[in-house]
Amino acid sequence: MPTTASASEAPPAAGPAAPRPDGRPLPGAPGPVAPLARSAADGGAVSASGAALTRRPGPAGGPGVVPQLLLALVCGGYATGAVFGWGSAEMATTMGDFGLSGAAGLAAASCFWYARAHNTRFRPAWLLFAVSSSMAGFGNAVWGWYEVVLGRPVPSTSPADFCFLLFAPPSIIGLLVLARRPVTRAGWVCLGLDSWLIGGSLLTLSWSLALAHTAHFAGETVAHAALSLAYPLLDIVLVSMVLALHFKRSSANRSAINTAIAALALTVLCDALFTSPLLRANYRSGQILDAGWFAGYMLMAYAPWVAREQGEESGARRGRPVLQHPSRPIAGSLAALTPYLAAAVCTLGILYNVLDGHHVDRVVLFTGCTVVLALVVRQGIMLLDNISLTQELAQKENHFRSLVQGSSDVIMIAAPTGILRYVSPAAAGVYGRDAEELVGSELASLIHPEDLGRVVHEVRRFLAAPPAEEPTTRIECRFRSGSGEWLNVESTVNRHHGGLIFNSRDVTERVRLQAQLQHTAEHDPLTDLPNRALFTKRVQQALAGRRVTDAGTAVLFIDLDGFKAVNDSVGHQAGDELLVQAARRLQDSVRAGDSTARFGGDEFAALIIGDGTRDPAAREYRILEVADRLRLTLSQPYLVEGGTEVRVAASIGVAFAEPDITPGTLMRNADLAMYRAKQAGKGRVELYAPQMQADVVRRTELATRLRTALHEGEFALLHQPVVELATGRITAVSAQARWRSAQGILFTPEEFLRVAEMDRGDESARTAELGRWTLEKAVEQAAQRARAGHGVPVYVRLPAARLLDRSLPPKNIEALVLRHDLPSGALVLELSGSDPRLPLDELERRLASLRRFGVRIALDGFGSGYAAMSALRRLPIDVLKLDRGLVDGVAESARLHKITAGLLRIATDLGMDSVAEGVDEPEQARVLRTMGCTHGQGLAFAGALDEHRLRHALDRGPYTLPTDPSNEGNGVLVGGALPVRSGAVGGPGALAHAPLRSNNETPVPPT
């Protein structure tokens, strides 16, 4: 940046004594001009080496290389012209004046354009630097007007002097904008003291060397002398601010800041070189020194557009962490030594006067005293600040020590070698081992050998991951306690000086409960055999595992004939005992590698793994022999409650695993064969044959009848009240579809379709239209009831697979609710289906969208399937509906009582409502209420009601709840339900309510 420092009239000659617009003094000026400094960003050091033109790491030739090459060529061309004299004296003068003016103007335009195009927090600083550069450009232009255009020397006081004088103030303010501002008053005071220490020392030195002569220059006016002193004093202030803010600059836009500092450093260096008498005496316009000023201006023009700056800003705007290079230790040391170096410079200025034989000037003496005083005050402030920080650090250390030692979690710090360096006192209560005993031990010796490999692998993976992407990880393993037992421990792991911090807690009870719940979800609660979900998983493993090539693998579906008669004659308790004995016989009759399961009611299944026999006749004979042995074993007499001997038969369907068969198809084939065995007379074994697919055609015909009935309005929608067990109030209703036959009898969809239990997790095409009609009708009637003042929510059962059906409109439920203006929370979707193959991630997103829309979610059949636990863990559930199988025997079976109580505790802990489905007896309602169940639904209150009876029940008030087990018959009001057909479609039978038990014999489908 060119400046002017005139002290006397300049002669008209254009020789070495000619005045220059580049900050070079007029001939005869006794004092040198102090260097000018300016930062284009964050107040970096005035050092060319510390302001390299950096760019993003990347391949050569990437963004930023072309502008740098172009900048180097322009500066090199100017330097070449300056070395060879530009060809003529006139050309050298022109390039020395207007060339520098153009470069300064370019720097001003570049800074201004960048400030307008990028709305960053440093925008004011770039605008100030643009103003500062424009002042330098105007000054050089005025100087060139006199020298080049008019051909005469510049007056001693000209407009150029004021332009150059206005260069420093905007630069000083811009540096203050770029600085990292102190956060305390003491910080501001120290910043001011540091600036004065540097400025005072430079003033002392400059005054001793030259400025004292300028101040006493004879023959000059006061205004001229003040103007001569203004330039070096402003330069001193600017250099002081640069040095004081060098170690306090912001870490953002580091490349742009360093480039601007390099430009200022080059300009100040040229100013300092020109002040030497040797260069000033031999200087000619357009020489190599002008190339230094020119390069400084061009670097300033390039500084805002450094490629790396834009990448850092865009990364910050997108929220990505920008890697900051930590300051070097030497930089911190220089920052700490800056006040002492300033005091040393001040001392040298005073010694210079003393050793040179001059008397100590008053200005030097006063400035030196103030510098020493500022140093003392600064040291006092820093001492007080250090004492305050030490006390604060001690308080924080005590605070965190109290938190760590008082935490119920165990906090352990392990060295990189795996040795425990610290263990919190909570280890005594969690692990049963003193913290001092664990300190110094190896962490690997405390982890279960089976878990050690997994833990080591996770720790190595965690340490290799970038800390910004993965700050913590979680590890669960077994940990040896003081008594020698293995505890399940969950730990949150953090990095710590190359080692690890473990924040651990005992989760043994949770793991045991999860294992119990997992077992409950995958096993039948009565017989403890695997249920359908687990059996399906094992069939899938058998078809896809290492035995996929073993011929002879088969699935057996087993049904107990005559079981319903046992229930009716001896009682349901005896029926339960019979099922338990049958399950034991079935499990004892198969090999260790085979699997058995109970699907519900009196249906069982067995998976027989093949032995590799290639002969179809031999493998068929073997499987049929196994099936017949099972039939004979299950048909033996059973001794049940009271010593009563009962008999049942067994109908067994067999299906072989053919190549490329799916688990669902294999189980369906065995199911079809079992029904064929029942149709053929029961108590026999039937092998699946392809012609059995005719039964599927019959079901398709029934689906056609269903669609016809829907289109002709033969279906009616009934609602069963959901009663609050604490008050007896009806808090919701459950929508249930019924088909009205030509005789006026209402049939359930199960009785109408008689669909076998296959692909239970998927909604088949034959029931999709019925489900759509049920949902639309339920929402419509619920909206009508809400407008009539009966705003109770309506439960609508919907298979989970239907929500993921891509053939349906994605927002059909939301559109239905909006069309009928249904209030928020008035629709509760009951998720049915327990297929573990459902994509839970997609289902979770769909349910979350419905919940935001005001639709509540209920999980149907909780406690009866594998998918129920997965859904509870992953899906946003509001209500848990207990499975009928649990409610059915909760009052008699102690085992079911404990399981149901545990499930209800889960619902309570998760803040969910619980609804017991199938509460058909008053005793069940009383027991469930004492166990914490909030709501019940069943014949103990009311059956399925039409709209008229439902509104009457809502107007009537709460039901009377049972209070005394000995008087249960007098304490329950049973609402009038419409008659329900219990027999098969078209068959004889009286009208009755739904059966009270679920363990009934599987009926024979209609022919």
URGIQUI-V915054 format. One line per field, one symbol per residue. ss: DSSP state (@ for helix, = for strand, . for the rest). phi: phi as a letter, one per 40 degrees, with the letter a starting at -180 (. if undefined). A space follows every 10 residues. Layout:
ss->???
phi->???
//
This chain:
ss->....=..... .......... ....=..... .......... .......... .......... ....@@@@@@ @@@@@@@@@@ @@@.@@@.@@ @@@@@@@@@@ @@@@@@@@@@ @@@@@@@... ..@@@@@@@@ @@@@@@@@@@ @@@@@@@@@@ ........@@ @@@@@.@@@@ @@@@@@@@=. ....@@@@@@ @@@@@@@@@@ @@@@@@@@@@ @@@@@..... .@@@@@@@@@ @@@@@@@@@@ @@@@@@..=. ...@@@@@@@ @@@@@@@@@@ @@@@..@@@@ @......@@@ @@@@@@@@@@ @@@...@@@@ @@@@@@@... ........@@ @@@@@@@@@@ @@@@@@@@@@ @@@@@..... .@@@@@@@@@ @@@@@@@@@@ @@@@@@@@@@ @@@@@@@@@@ @@@@@@...= ====....== ===...@@@@ ....@@@@.. .=@@@@=.@@ @@@@@@@@@@ @@@@...... .========= .....===== ======..== ======.@@@ @@@@@@@@@@ @@=......= .@@@@@@@@@ @@@@...... ...======= =.@@@@@@@. .@@@@@@@@@ @@@@@@@@.. ....====== ..======.. .....@@@@@ @@@@@@@@@@ @@@@...==. @@@.==..== ======.... ..@@@@@@@@ @@@@@@@@@. ....===..@ @@@@@@@@@@ @@@@@@@@@@ @...====== ====.....= ========== .....==.@@ @@@....... ....@@@@@@ @@@@@@@@@@ @@@@@@@... ..=======@ @@@....... .@@@@@@@@. ......==== ==.......@ @@@@@@@@@@ @@...===== ==...@@@@@ @@@@....== ==.@@@@@.. ...@@@@@@@ @@@@@@@@@. ..=====... .@@@@@@@@@ ....===... .=.==.@@@@ @@@@@@.... ....@@@@@@ ....=....= =......... ==........ .......
phi->.cbbbcbacc cccccccccb cbgccccgcc bcccccbabc abgcccaccc bcccaccicc gcdhcccccc cccccccccc ccccgggacc ccccccbccc cccccccccc cccccccbcb ccddcccccc cccccccccc cccccccccc gbccccbbdc ccccccccdc cccccccccc ccbbcccccc ccccccdccc ccccccccca cccccbccgc cccccccccc cccccccccc cccccdcbcc ccfccccccc cccccccccc cccccccccc cbcbcgcccc cccccccccc ccdcbdcccc ccccccccgc cccbccccdc cccccccddc cccccccccc ccccccgccc cccccccccc cccccccccc cccccccccc cccccccccc cccccccccc bbbbcdcgcc cabccccccc cgbccccccg cccccccddc cccccccccc ccccccdccb cbabbbacbc cccgcbbcbb bcbbcafgbb bbbbacbccc cccccccccc cbbccccgcd cccccccccc cccbcccccc chcabbbbbc cgccccdccc hccccccccc cccccccccb ccccbbabch gbbbaabbcc bgcccdcccc cccccccccc cccccccbbb dggcbbbbbb bbbbbcccdg ccdccccccc cccccccccc hggabbccbd cccccccccc cccccccccc ccgcbbbbbb cbbcccbgcc babbcbcbbc cccgccbcdc cccfcccbfc cbccccbccc cccccccccc ccccccccgb cccbcbcadc cccbccccdc bccccccccc fcccgcbbcc cbhbcccccc cccccccccc ccchccbbbc gcgbaccccc cccbccbbbb bcccccccbc cbcccccccc cccccccccc gbcbbccgcb bdcccccccc chccbbaicc baccbccccc cccccchccc ccbbdcbccc bbcbccbccb cccccgccic caccccbbcb ccccccc
//
